[in-house]
Amino acid sequence: MAEKTTEKISLDDRVIHLFEGNMRRIFAMKVTRSTYREIQNTILSCANQNQDLANFLFETLMTGQIKVSIPNEKHREIIEEVIQNFTIPARLAKEVFERGEFINIITSDLVTQEEKVAFYNRLRRIDGEEFHFLSDAQNTMHLLQHFSGRMVELDNHPKGREEIEKFKKELGIIGDRLKQLSL
């Protein structure tokens, strides 16, 4: 996993143990929008404000690669363990920081009770927050009208047209699905 390079980094036991311990502490809690900032602040603190060392720790954590030579084998093993345990959660923390409120997944189940049919809908954001709601045919149609109207609005916006172009295929699939309705 490590790249060969001639550049060396000097670490001491205090820095390496602070770094590992703080990553364990940070990720023992739920990832939130502030987790990414906490990682950055912790790394600066562990590096004792040494920007080169902080950059090395941050880049190593986020890329999952050791790009410099670490002479002390024990330190290298600890850094590799930090990479193995915390690179993916750190990347998730960055995504939550940047895009946490965006929708990650939407699922629905068709439910019936007596003679009524509805959908039980779940929306999950990237930050893990979930929202559940029921919709019947009328409410579902309202959602379709709303979001299709928003796509038309986006298409009429100078910068939005570029976004719409990226989804031509998906929009075609939606059109085909609507044609499948037995009207």
Disulfide bonds with the S-S distance in Angstrom:
none
